[in-house]
Amino acid sequence: MPRIHDLYDLRTRLQAGLDDDREVLSGYGATRSPRLKAYLLESNSRSLDDFGCPLGRWDTLNQKGWYINRGGVYPECIFLDMTHPRVWILYSVLGIRESDAIVEKWVKENIGLDRCWLSRQQLLHWERNDEWYQKGLGIRYSDGLSPDDDAGYLSLKLWHGVSNAIKDFDSVLELAKERFAINSARWQKKREGRVVIAAEWYSNGKVTVQKAEDIDEVLLSILATARTYGEAIEEATNLRDKKMGAFELDFSQGVDLNAFSKVVSSGKGNMNLSCGVKGQSGKTPAQQVR
């Protein structure tokens, strides 16, 4: 029997998850609620019928552009906001493994549906807001151009606070931030000395909400990032369709030309060089160069 009929029910359910209010959660058939997760998805179709539902079937809520899954193994656990024509937001109250697997499978099975790949600028755009504070970064480096025996790999989570325990560690963090690709950024929004939102954004368009007071404030913060990404898509589309535009390819690591030539000539395969593609205003989304 459906328990969530409209946006009010949905917000009540999500707020109970933030508050860990088990009494309210029980009214929605849940005894606990994992952290809220959201995934930004880029769609080349305005019709949800083109992609189907990754879990059960989609049903409409009382607000245009909002959908909820019914039936299946986990009913009423994923919610879709497709009010923006190109950037959709899929919310999940399932565990992290189940949520990631559902989104990955849905994107893989549908041409015209993709993750929103956030650029360094988009991951760090909260820096311009005085209420938001950066609390950590995820750093990644992969040397795909060197032979396997010589290739280097790096994956680090750098949380603020540990720098006090190691001399000159702040300078190491800044150097890593500038030299390597940013895979994730952890942010806190503070008001009157208390944390009102704590969330981690990932370069593949996912956000995990660790803590929050008000679900409406959380939804608005996620929507703000989605709109920023949507504006970047519109700008890039206008440049493509209306005039020639100057683009700058800014690679996240230096390219060894000798190694590059060797890999290409040997046919090793896709090099998957991640780069930020910037239009005239510097806002367009990150792309994959192969």
Protein Blocks (a to p, Z undefined) as FASTA:
>chain_A
ZZbfbfklmmmmmmmmmnopaklmmmnopabdcdddddddddfbfbfklnopfehjaddd
fbehiacdeehjbghkbccdfkbfklccdddfbdfklmmmmmmmmmmmpghiacddddfk
lmmmmmmpmkbccfbdcdddddfkbcfklpccddddddehjlmmpghklmmmmmmmmmpc
cfbdcddddeehiafbdcdddfkopacdfbdfblklmmmmmmmmmmmmmmmmmmmmmmmm
moccddddddfbdcdfklmmmmmmnonapfkiacddddfkopaccdddZZ
